[in-house]
């Protein structure tokens, strides 16, 4: 019965995801077409631009339920992976019943009010030549959370049907319900908090994150809980959330996120990385440490063309790791170079984190991209110097490879593999740096370029595009649901006085900008051990932004420091995400101990690069302000 009921509910999410995937391709084509018409023929259209951002909205809104169906809403799985299937099912049910459904119902109620107001006021675009009937896109916002509730019910049915001991679950459910009632009534009888509510809010959030609940819904659910139980706040604070979300929906900068993801996934499936690694491995193989150097260079090219850390690490683990081990490379050096090179996508443009930081810190994405070039090159240089040095000192760690193939032929093949992606990178980043095109327009052109490269390598197919579009929907929905949850969290946090507390602590109690920078960087570095960069960008960074302004700190420089710090967090044992990607792809080829041993020197190099940029801030402006 449970399975049959959930099947029909799942079908709704499946259709929503299919529509969203088709719209990803349509959005890419429309943005590219609009850019070409405006820049070549001066024939831009406000209406077409608004159609584009409406498509972007529909993609991530319909994707929310599709991502939930496929369990793509990210969670901190440190302990979750150790749970039995029974316990995983219980966590899923509790997440749906106490986090997803209550928050969605409150959000739905407020968004319906927003929709009715828009309809009654006959709201139209504020720009001349824009679209009318603005209530339609607000109606999609309502629809998306109705679908999310339906899918949450489906997840409850599926998980409950798989439980072997339903009595145990019902006992746990009863205990959690009683605790919830006690917390609610305790506050409403004016019983004082044992701890400051802000500290309780963070403590509960951290506990739920570490327990394995989905990150986005933890932020949303905790915000709802503290808005409900606090006499100082109340549910009225969340009435603005649909309007905040609508503001996110209209953000042209964030539109670049799904387009860059789509571009990266097409390149991933085109086998570009495989050709690059094999040809550059031959090119540098005759040098001690040459294969590791080629991994670093390919990692840099992948970073500048895809920007997706997980994809880069997995690809190089599958292709380069067996080759390096076959030629008697140290497992530690092989693992470390792959993990470190794969994380370059966090920093080297077009980095998704730089786009998100630009939005959260109200900075130009083009300025951040330009400022990140030198730190990226600095890291690449440090990696190569380290590999050459350690290979020179220890001849057994990374031996040279003797090849009978003519070097001229190897050089020719390498150029054939390197030139096309470099041209694509030049067009995409060059147009942003020169101010010719916006990040979303450059990303759309990049999508077309990636398709041409795939076609040139004879790997272009319907299945490839479909895979890339569907994965784009899942990843985009995951990112934007975290943004919605983090926005709710920030609303309640600030209403409780959290922003003022942070400002007073840093600006009043310390009064020193260097102490602020030190503590902020240390906090972000430590948080990176446990939670993903997206949560840090959406929750922690907004708290720091007004403090940065109060100290007169260069926000672009500070954003680059954050990006470099977050990149280092990808490698920190035992919870660095790049380490999980590497171990998952490598399997038994390398031990976890070898991976940890291999990444430690690269973490040191990343911190060294961070210190260099910290003490020589003007370096980030070598390519202009």
Residue pairs with C-beta under 8 A, 6 or more apart in sequence:
1 161
2 157
2 158
2 160
2 161
3 157
3 158
3 161
5 154
5 157
6 154
6 155
6 157
6 158
6 161
9 150
9 151
9 153
9 154
9 157
10 69
10 151
10 154
12 65
12 147
12 150
12 151
13 65
13 66
13 68
13 69
13 147
13 150
13 151
13 154
14 66
14 69
16 62
16 63
16 65
16 66
16 147
17 62
17 63
17 65
17 66
17 69
17 470
17 473
17 474
19 58
19 62
20 58
20 59
20 60
20 62
20 63
20 66
20 473
20 477
21 466
21 469
21 470
21 472
21 473
22 469
23 55
23 58
23 59
23 62
24 59
24 258
24 262
24 469
24 472
24 473
25 262
25 465
25 469
26 55
27 52
27 55
27 56
27 59
27 255
27 258
27 259
27 444
28 259
28 262
28 444
28 447
28 448
29 444
29 448
30 48
30 51
30 52
30 55
30 444
31 52
31 255
31 259
31 440
31 441
31 443
31 444
32 441
32 444
32 445
32 447
32 448
34 44
34 45
34 48
34 49
34 52
34 441
35 437
35 441
35 444
35 445
37 43
37 44
37 45
38 44
39 436
39 437
45 129
46 125
46 127
46 128
46 129
46 130
47 129
47 130
47 131
49 252
50 125
50 127
50 130
50 131
51 131
52 255
52 440
53 249
53 250
53 252
53 255
54 131
54 137
56 249
56 254
56 255
56 258
57 137
57 140
57 141
57 249
57 250
58 137
58 140
59 258
59 472
59 473
59 476
60 258
60 473
60 476
60 477
60 479
60 480
61 140
61 141
61 143
61 144
61 249
62 140
62 144
62 147
62 473
63 473
63 474
63 476
63 477
63 480
64 144
64 145
64 147
64 148
64 477
64 480
64 481
65 144
65 147
65 148
65 150
65 151
66 473
66 474
66 477
67 73
67 473
67 474
67 477
67 478
67 481
68 100
68 148
68 151
68 152
68 155
69 151
69 154
69 155
70 474
72 474
72 475
72 477
72 478
73 214
73 215
73 216
73 217
73 477
73 478
73 481
74 214
74 215
74 216
74 478
74 482
74 532
74 534
75 209
75 212
75 213
75 214
75 215
76 209
76 210
76 212
76 215
76 530
76 531
76 532
76 575
77 212
78 210
78 530
78 574
78 575
79 210
79 211
79 212
80 88
80 91
80 211
80 212
83 91
83 212
85 162
86 163
86 164
86 165
86 168
88 212
89 159
89 160
89 162
89 163
89 169
90 159
90 163
90 169
90 172
91 211
91 212
91 213
92 155
92 156
92 159
93 155
93 156
93 159
93 160
93 169
93 173
94 172
94 173
94 176
94 213
95 213
95 214
95 217
96 152
96 153
96 155
96 156
96 159
97 156
97 173
98 176
98 180
98 221
99 213
99 214
99 217
99 218
99 220
99 221
100 148
100 149
100 152
100 217
100 220
100 221
101 149
101 152
101 153
102 221
102 224
103 217
103 220
103 221
103 223
103 224
103 485
103 488
104 145
104 148
104 149
104 152
105 149
106 224
106 235
106 238
107 145
107 238
107 241
107 242
108 142
108 145
108 146
108 149
110 238
110 239
110 241
110 242
111 138
111 141
111 142
111 145
111 242
111 245
112 142
113 239
113 242
114 138
114 141
114 242
114 243
114 246
115 135
115 138
115 139
115 141
115 142
117 123
118 134
118 135
118 138
119 135
123 134
123 135
124 130
124 131
124 132
124 133
124 134
125 131
125 132
125 134
137 249
138 242
138 246
141 242
141 245
141 246
141 249
160 166
160 169
163 169
183 225
183 229
184 228
184 229
186 229
187 193
187 229
187 230
187 231
188 229
188 231
190 231
193 200
195 203
197 226
197 230
197 232
197 496
198 493
198 496
198 497
198 498
198 501
200 226
201 222
201 226
201 492
201 493
201 496
201 498
204 222
204 225
205 218
205 219
205 222
205 489
206 530
208 218
208 221
208 222
209 215
209 218
209 530
209 531
210 530
213 221
215 482
215 485
215 531
215 532
215 534
215 535
216 478
216 481
216 482
216 484
216 485
216 486
217 481
217 485
218 485
219 482
219 485
219 486
219 488
219 489
219 535
219 539
220 484
220 485
220 488
220 489
222 489
223 238
223 485
223 488
223 489
223 491
223 492
223 493
224 238
224 488
226 233
226 492
226 496
227 233
227 234
227 235
227 237
227 238
227 492
227 495
228 235
230 492
230 496
232 495
232 496
233 492
233 495
233 496
237 491
237 492
237 495
238 488
238 491
238 492
240 491
241 484
241 487
241 488
241 491
244 487
244 491
245 484
245 487
248 254
248 480
248 483
248 484
248 487
251 359
252 438
252 440
253 355
253 358
253 359
253 365
253 438
253 439
253 440
254 355
254 356
254 359
254 480
255 440
256 350
256 355
256 365
256 438
256 439
256 440
256 442
256 443
257 352
257 355
257 356
257 476
257 479
258 472
258 473
258 475
258 476
259 440
259 443
259 444
259 446
259 447
260 307
260 350
260 352
260 355
260 439
260 443
260 446
261 308
261 352
261 471
261 472
261 475
261 476
262 443
262 447
262 468
262 469
262 472
263 305
263 306
263 428
263 443
263 446
263 447
263 449
263 450
264 305
264 306
264 307
264 308
264 311
264 450
265 306
265 308
265 311
265 467
265 468
265 471
265 472
266 447
266 450
266 451
266 454
266 464
266 465
266 468
267 273
267 302
267 305
267 306
267 421
267 450
267 453
267 454
268 306
268 308
268 311
268 315
268 468
269 454
269 459
269 464
269 467
269 468
270 450
270 453
270 454
270 457
270 459
270 460
270 464
271 457
271 459
272 305
272 417
272 420
272 421
272 453
272 457
273 298
273 302
273 312
273 315
273 316
273 319
274 315
274 319
275 417
275 457
276 298
276 301
276 302
276 417
276 418
276 421
277 294
277 295
277 298
277 316
277 319
277 320
277 323
278 319
278 323
279 410
279 413
279 414
279 416
279 417
279 418
280 294
280 297
280 298
280 414
280 417
280 418
281 290
281 291
281 294
281 320
281 323
281 401
282 403
282 405
282 410
282 413
282 414
283 290
283 294
283 410
283 411
283 414
284 290
284 291
284 293
284 294
284 297
285 291
285 294
285 327
285 400
285 401
285 403
286 400
286 401
286 402
286 403
287 293
287 388
287 400
288 388
288 391
288 392
288 395
288 398
288 399
288 400
289 333
289 387
289 388
289 390
289 391
289 397
289 398
290 398
290 400
290 401
291 320
291 323
291 324
291 327
291 329
291 398
291 401
292 324
292 329
292 333
292 334
292 337
292 387
292 391
292 398
293 384
293 387
293 388
294 320
295 316
295 320
295 324
295 337
295 338
295 341
296 337
296 340
296 341
296 380
296 383
296 384
296 387
297 380
298 316
298 320
298 341
299 312
299 316
299 338
299 340
299 341
299 342
299 344
300 341
300 344
300 348
300 376
300 380
301 418
301 421
301 422
301 425
302 311
302 312
302 315
302 316
302 342
302 344
302 345
303 312
303 344
303 345
303 346
303 347
303 348
303 351
303 376
304 348
304 349
304 350
304 425
304 429
305 421
305 424
305 425
305 428
305 450
306 312
306 345
307 345
307 348
307 349
307 350
307 351
307 352
308 345
308 352
309 342
309 343
309 345
309 346
309 570
309 577
309 578
309 581
310 577
310 581
312 341
312 342
312 343
312 344
312 345
313 338
313 339
313 342
313 343
313 578
313 581
313 582
313 585
314 581
314 582
314 584
314 585
316 338
316 341
316 342
317 338
317 581
317 582
317 585
317 586
318 585
320 334
320 338
321 334
321 335
321 338
321 585
321 586
321 589
321 590
322 589
324 334
325 331
325 334
325 589
325 590
327 399
327 401
328 396
328 399
329 397
329 398
329 399
330 396
330 397
330 398
330 598
331 589
331 590
331 591
331 594
331 598
332 594
332 595
332 597
332 598
333 387
333 390
333 397
333 398
333 598
334 590
334 598
335 582
335 586
335 590
335 594
335 595
335 598
335 599
336 595
336 597
336 598
336 599
336 600
336 601
336 602
337 383
337 387
337 598
337 602
338 582
339 570
339 571
339 576
339 578
339 579
339 581
339 582
339 595
339 598
339 599
339 602
340 383
340 571
340 578
340 599
340 602
340 605
340 606
341 383
342 578
342 581
342 582
343 567
343 570
343 571
343 578
344 376
344 379
344 380
344 567
345 351
346 353
346 533
346 563
346 566
346 567
346 570
347 353
347 354
347 372
347 375
347 376
347 379
347 563
347 564
347 567
348 372
348 373
348 376
349 368
349 369
349 372
349 373
349 376
349 429
349 432
350 369
350 428
350 429
350 432
350 439
350 442
350 443
350 446
351 369
351 372
351 563
352 479
353 533
353 534
353 537
353 563
353 566
354 365
354 368
354 369
354 372
354 559
354 563
355 365
355 439
356 479
356 534
356 537
356 538
357 363
357 368
357 537
357 541
357 559
357 562
357 563
358 364
358 365
358 367
358 368
358 559
360 537
360 538
360 541
360 542
360 545
361 541
361 545
361 548
361 555
361 558
361 559
362 545
363 555
363 556
363 559
365 432
365 439
366 432
366 433
366 435
366 439
367 556
367 625
368 556
368 559
368 560
368 563
369 429
369 432
369 433
369 439
370 433
370 621
370 623
370 624
370 625
371 556
371 557
371 559
371 560
371 620
371 621
371 623
372 560
372 563
372 620
373 622
373 623
374 613
374 619
374 620
374 622
374 623
375 560
375 563
375 564
375 609
375 613
375 619
375 620
378 609
378 612
378 613
378 619
379 605
379 606
379 609
382 605
382 608
382 609
383 602
383 605
386 601
386 602
386 605
387 398
390 397
390 398
390 601
391 397
391 398
403 410
420 453
420 456
421 453
423 449
424 446
424 449
424 450
424 453
427 442
427 445
427 446
427 449
428 442
428 443
428 445
428 446
428 449
429 442
430 436
431 437
431 441
431 442
431 445
432 438
432 439
432 442
433 623
433 624
437 445
451 460
451 465
454 460
454 464
479 534
482 534
482 535
482 538
483 538
486 535
486 538
486 539
487 538
489 539
490 539
490 542
490 543
493 499
493 543
498 543
499 543
499 546
502 543
502 544
502 547
503 546
503 547
503 550
506 516
506 519
506 520
506 547
506 551
507 516
507 547
507 550
507 551
510 516
510 519
513 551
513 552
513 553
516 547
516 551
517 553
517 558
517 561
517 614
520 544
521 561
521 562
521 565
521 610
523 540
524 536
524 540
524 562
524 565
524 566
524 569
525 565
525 568
525 569
525 572
527 536
527 540
527 569
528 536
528 565
528 566
528 568
528 569
528 570
528 572
529 569
529 572
529 575
529 576
530 575
532 577
533 566
533 569
533 570
536 566
537 562
537 566
541 562
544 558
545 555
548 555
548 558
549 555
554 617
556 620
557 613
557 617
557 620
560 613
560 620
561 610
561 613
561 614
564 606
564 609
564 610
564 613
565 610
567 606
568 603
568 606
568 607
568 610
569 576
570 576
570 577
570 578
571 578
571 579
571 599
571 602
571 603
571 606
572 603
573 579
573 595
573 596
573 599
573 600
574 596
576 599
578 599
579 592
579 595
579 596
579 599
582 590
582 595
583 590
583 592
583 595
586 595
612 619
613 619
613 620
